[in-house]
Each structure stands twice: as structure tokens, then as C-alpha cells.
Amino acid sequence: MILTLENNENALQSATETLQSGGVCVLPTDTVYGIAASFDDADAIQKLFKLKKRDSHKSIAVLLADASQATLVAERISPAAERLMARFWPGGLTVLVQKRNDLPAGLSANEKIGLRIPDHTFTRALIRRTGPLATTSANFSGMPPALEISDLPVELLSRIPLIIDGGRVKQGVSSTVVDCTVEPVLILREGGLKTADILAAFAKE
């Protein structure tokens, strides 16, 4: 089923019910379209991996509605992470922090977890209802990310019970990933947020 944001409440309700019942759905973010599952549902996370044909040793980032939800996922948030979160959230920044040890093992292959708040009103409203969402780009591993629903592979579309069509995404570039568990922080992937922006956040004021 494909729902558009023209009927925002219907889309929110359907997505909430799907995710809270252990399902997965495709949803828009500010960067690319993602496949989402509840962050604390091990079976749903496993479905996500199978749908995407993703290597089980790769980690999945978690989307938040606001920074207060970070404690549901993170064991510790460093001062460096807090600085970047305050400066660049919501937006195209994923920060790696120390994860809680009670999270499903499939969420991350190590002691770290990526967190992000998307700059997308619908998706943040959804996460306020469902709680944090384990989310990865809506494509098959190794393929380009989807910037609109028509970019999604037909095979993937046919296997996902709910797709939220929010039109073409605003940025179209994957998030920048910064490891904040090390000092100094390490930029693992440069996306829409540039390295110079990250470095500027730590410049002496």
C-alpha cells in the first residue's frame, strides 16, 4: 500500500500501526528514502536486513524525533557528540555514540550506534508516536539510494506492506557520519554536511 502525505493523519496512523505491530515501512527523510523498523524489535530489524539484502555485520542507524530520545539508544553521549547534535540537528548528520547494551544485537555489530534527527516534519511526528526507528536507505545494498518512490526497485516495493510517498526528498544526499566515540572525532563519511562544517564546530570561540 502506498500512502501520500496529502492525508497526513491517515499516513501517520497507518505507519504507526505497521511499525508497532512489528512491521517495516518505507518513509521519506530529508536526505533519502529509508526502510524503517522499531529500534527495539529484533524480529522487525531482521526483516529489514532481509528486505534490503544487507550484510548482517553492518550496523543500522537510528532516527530520533528529538534529542531527548537519545538516552533510549545511547549508553553515553560525549561532549563532542552533544556539540555536533546541538549545532546540526535536525539535519544530515549521523553521530556515532556508545550504544546501550540492552538493544537488539542485530542493530549494531559493535559497541557503537549511529543517531540522527531528520529534518522532515512527517517523519519526526511519526517517531514521536512510535519511538526511535532503526532506518537504512530504501534500496538494495550496493545500489543508489532512492530520492523518490519511482527510484525504488519493483522487487522491494512488492515486499514492503506500507510505503509513505512524500515526494522527492529535499537534499538527495546521504548524511555525514561522524564517530564521536573517539577523540578527536573521526569523519567516516562526508555527505551533505561538509568536513569544514564539522571542523568549524570545534573551532575556538
N, C-alpha and C positions, 0 to 999 in steps of 0.2 A: 504494500500500500504506500502510495506517495501522497503526502500532505504538503500544502504550501502554507506560507505564513499569512495568507490573506485571512484565514480564520485562526488567529494566533492562539486563542484559548483551546480550541479543539486540538491543534498540533501539540500544545503543551500537555494537555491531558493524556492524549494517546501515547506520547513519548514517555511520560511519567509512568503510566501503567505498564508499558512494554519493558522499561528498564527495571522497575521494581518487581516485576514478575520473573526476572532472570533472563530477559531477552536482550537483544542488541538492536541498535538503530543507527542509521546514518544521519548526521546532523551537520549544519553549517557552522563554521567558526569564522574568525576574521582572516585567518591565513589560508587554510584549505578545508575541504570537507573531511570529516572524521567518522570513524566507526566507534561507537561508544558502548560501554557496559558499566555496571555498578563496580566501583573500585574494590569493594569488599566481598564480591560474589565470585568465588573461584571457578564455578562452572561457567558462568557468563564470560569470564575472562578467557577461559579455554575455548569457548565458542568463537570469540573474537579472533584468536590466533588461527583457528582452523579456517574461518572465513577468509582471512587475509593471506593464508598460506605463509604465515610468518614463522621464522625460526624461533623455537621456544626459549632459546637462550638470550633473545633480545628483549629489552625492557619496554614497558609501555608508560607513557606519560599520563599524569592525572590532571584533569581540568577542574578548577575551583570556581565558585561563584564570587568569593571574596577571600581576602587573606585570612580571615578568622577560621576558615575551613582547613587551613594548612596543618593544624595540630591533629587533625583526623588521620593524616597521612605521614607526617614528618615526626621523627623522634627528636630531632634537633635542627634548628634553623640558625645558621651562623650570622654574625653581624653583616658580613658581606652579602649574603643572600637577602637579608632584610633591607639593605640599602638598595639593591637592584630591584626588589619587589616594589618598594615604595616609589622608585623612580619610573619604572617601565610597565607596571601593571595598571589596568588591563592592557594587553598588547602582545606583541610577538616575541616574548621572552620566556623560555623554559629554564628554570633553575633546578639544578640537581642538589638535593639535600639528603641528609641521613634519614632513611625510612624507618617507620615503626616495625618492630619485629613480629607484630600480630597480623600483618597484612598477608593476603594470599601469596604463596610462593611464586605463582605464575606472573605476578605483576612486575617483578624485577628479579633479575638473575644475580644481583649482588646487594650490597647494603645501601645502595643509593636509589633515589626515586626522583623523577622529573615532575615539577609542578608548574602550572601556568594558569592565568586568568585570561580567557579570551575577550577581546574587545567586540563582543557580539551580544546584543541585548537579549535575544531569544535564548541563546544557549546558557547565559548566566541565569536567566529566570528559571530555566529547566533545572539547572544544578542546585538552585535554592530549594527546589522541591524534592529532588532525588538524592542529594548529597553528591560528593565528588564523583567524577566519571573517568574511568580508565578509557583513554581515547588514543587511537592511532589513525594515521591518514587512510582515507577510504579508497584504497587501491590494492592491487596485489603487490606483494613485496617485490621491489626492484622496478616497478612501473611508476610513471609520473603521477603525482597527486592530482586529485580531482578539484577543479576550480568551479565547476557547476555540475549539475546532475547528469547532463549529457556526456560528461567525461568518464562516468563510472562504467566499468566493464559490465556487459549484459549478464554475464555469469554471476557477478557479485550482486547486482541488483535483484536477480531472481532468487537469491538465497537469503536475503535480509527482509524481515517481515515489515519493517517500517522505515521509510525514507522521508526526511524532512527537507523539502526543497525551499531554500532561502535565496534562490537566485545566484548569480555569480558572486563569489567571495570578494571581499573588499581589497585584500592585499595580494593574494595569489602567490605568496612566498612562505615557505615553512619558517617556523620560529627559530630564533637564535638560541642555542643551547649552551648554558654556562655551568660548569661544575663548581659549585660553591662549597664543596666538602674539603677542598684543598686550598692552600694559601701560598701564593696568590691564586685567585680564581683562574680557571682554565676554560677558554672558549673552545668547545668541542665542535660546534657547527655555526657558521655565520649564516643567518637568514636575512629577514628584512631589517632587523636591528643590527647595525654595523659595529665592528670591533671598536672603532673610535668612540662610539656612543658608550659602550661598556667601560672603556678605559677612562672616559671623561667623568663617569660616575664616581670614580675613586680618586680623581684629581684633588689636590689640597684646595680647600676653600679659603 
